Amino acid sequence: MSNHKMDENSGYSGFTVFLWFAGGALVGAAAAYLAQAQNRERVGELAQRTRDRAGDLAGALRDASSAAQTAFAQSSGGNGAPK
């Protein structure tokens, strides 16, 4: 039988155990929150508003890009129509 010492660093550190514990607590809290129908509805509404705002942002970015292209074309003597 060999007489090998176990590596002293093979276990989990206290910080690692704390992170696992905190992560589990967060998952448990989220599950408990979403278990109530009213809260699921509230989260669904928030998700829908976020999707709507993201769509609005995409449209605003397209408009801004088009305006910038037009301004650049006009300032450099072009006809002002974006390519």
C-alpha positions, 0 to 999 in steps of 0.5 A: 500500500502506498503512503501518499498524502492527499493534496491539501488544495483538493477541497472547496474553499470557503468562498466557493462554498459561499458562492454555491450557497448564495447562487442556490438561495437566488435560484430558490428565491426566484422560483418562489417569486415566480410560483405566484401567478400575479408575479408571473404576469408582472414579469411577462408584462415587463418582458413585453415592455422590454421587447417593445422598447428594443423594437423602438430603439432599432427603429430610432437607430435606423432613422438616425443612421439614415439622417447621418448618411443624408447629412454626410452626402449633403455636406460632401456635395452629393444629392442627399439620398442615402445609398 
